[in-house]
Amino acid sequence: MPIGTRCAHSPSAKIAAPVADRRYSVGMICAIQGELLQILDGVAQVQLESGLVYELLIPVYAQAGLEERVGQSVSLQTRHYLESQSQGAVLVPRLVGFHTADERAFFELLTTVKGLGSKKAIRALAEPPSEVASAIARRDQRALQKLPEIGKRLAETIIVDLADKVSRFTIDVSGELDAKPVNRPISSAANEAVAALVALGQTHSEAERAVDRAMHAASGSNQGPLSVDTIITAALNAG
């Protein structure tokens, strides 16, 4: 797929009727791929092949990994929202960038909590979503209160609302993350492998996890860069 945005609205596209628990409409920008020009104060600039430059807000936990990739091609899952300014008189469109669809899904779940909007949730995610989800699942109020923007009352509300809903995002019993580790570089071959697995019937999240396991297993060898076919084969065997 050429560098650029994916899932952008098309005039001929049919907009689906509202679906329960859907956090954004069909047609919103859901992913972006291009050259990372810079990341400064939590804002990343990604230039598409067409020359357009998009600004994305990046949660704190993901910033360090991206800083190492300035000047390289990156692929990010995105969440679009409207930020209210001037007491609601002005609505400013924002894009938030994530490494994986699972990270974005956790962010969307987090913003369902009353008193925790998108802007506050971005600042609160100073730790990887898997760690925050694990704290919620074990009802660790103190751990949540260590996060920016999260006080005692809000931590209590988060636990009450989400403790039974975050299991898919938590750290599994083997100590590996359900979601892709945020500091691991994402190669173009890995992205192509994910797309191929999705075409074979896997969900995007399943494909990402399978590819990550395959890349992790190969990281200890001296095979050099892996081909798309090699990654796909290893991912299928790992699954």
NORTANOR-V462871 format. One record per helix or strand. SS is the DSSP state (~ for helix, > for strand). FROM is the first residue (numbers start at 1). LEN is the number of residues. Records with the same first field share a line. If there is no record, write none. Layout:
SS = FROM-LEN, FROM-LEN
//
This chain:
> = 4-3, 31-10, 43-5, 53-6, 73-13, 90-9, 171-1, 177-1
~ = 60-8, 101-10, 118-7, 129-9, 141-5, 152-11, 167-3, 188-12, 204-15, 228-11
//
